[in-house]
């Protein structure tokens, strides 16, 4: 009987310990800082300045954005591994995955998409955990 009690007790401790890493991982993911990089290929390259100065700054004004940077391709040497084909990029830093999720639903972000999506032919997003 003692051995059965010890087995059940050990099983309970092991089960409780097994859930700790899951909870820890979930908490770490919730607090995971991230970088959201967005690259735009515009229909008309002549609209690059307008898009850079009027459109993308809207995204930096979203309340969950921790830091915002926008730019155009650098005039670096042409190499096979460097993609200079896009016109405008923005890099957005978030303090957590929840902040990035809230940004996706943010009215200002949705307004940006509604108002300016006709200007781009392609958009690519790269999300990076930091």
N, C-alpha and C positions, 0 to 999 in steps of 0.2 A: 504494500500500500504506500509506503514511504517513497519507494522508487517511482511509483506512478505520480505522486504529488510533485516530486522533484522534476519529473519529466514535463508535467503540465506547467509548473512554475517556470522552468527553463524555456519552454515553448512560448509562454506569454512574454517573457523578457526579450527573446529573440524577435518575436513578431513586432513588439513595440520599437525595438532598435531598427528593424528593417524599414519602418515608416519614417524614421528621422531623416535619412538621406533624401527621401522624396520631398519632405517638407522643406528641407534646407535648399534643395535644388530649386523648388518652386519659389522660395523667397529670394534666392539669388537671381533668378530669371526676372522676377518682378522689379528688382532693383538694378537690372543689367543696363548699363549705359550703352548707347548705340549711336552709330553714325548712319544717316540716311542720305545716300548720294543719288542724285537724280540728273540724268543727262537727256537733253532735248535736241532733236534734229528738227529744224524748222522747215516748213514748206518753202519759204522765201528767205534766203540768207540776209537779204536787205533789211529784214525785220529784227535782226539780232540785237541792235542797240535798244530798240523799243521794248523788246521782250526782257532784256537784261535790266533795264532801268524802271520799267513800269509794271511788268507782270510778276516776275519771280520775287521781288521784294515783299509782295503780299504774304508769301509763305513764311518769311522771317518774322512776321508780326503775329503769328499764331501763338497763343499763350503758353503752350507746352514746349515750345522751341527754346532750348538752352543757348544755342549759338547758331548763327546762320552766316554762310559765305556763298557768294555767287560769283561766277566768272565765265571766261571763254577759254578755248584751248590756248595753251602757251605756245609760243613760237619756238618750240624745241626742235632738234634735228629729226628728220624723218627716219624712222626705224620701223621694222616689221611689227614690233611689239607695242608701238605707240599708236593710239587711235586719235587722230585729229579731226575725225569726220563730223563730230557733233558741233553745235553752235553755242549752246549755253548749258552750264551745269550749276547746280546748287548743292551745297553740302550742309546738312542740317543735323545738329547734335541734340540728342534727347537724353535726359537723366534716367529714363526707365523705359521698358517696353510698353508700360501703360501710357506713358506720355506720348509715345509714337502712335499707339492705337487711338488715343483721344485726338491726336492731330489728324488722323485719317477721316474722322467724323466732324472735325472743326468747320463751322460755317465759312470761315475765310478761305480755308483750303478748298472746300467744295465750290465756292464762288470763283476761285482761281481756275479750277478745272473747267467750270461752265463757261467762263468768260474767255479763256485763252486756249483751250484745247484745239480749236480750229487752226491755231498758228503752227502746231507741231505735227510732223508726219510720224515721228517715232519718239517714244520716251522709254528710257531704261532706268531701273532703280536697283541699287546695290545697297543692302542693309548689312552693316558690320557691327558685331558685338565688340565692345571695348571694355 
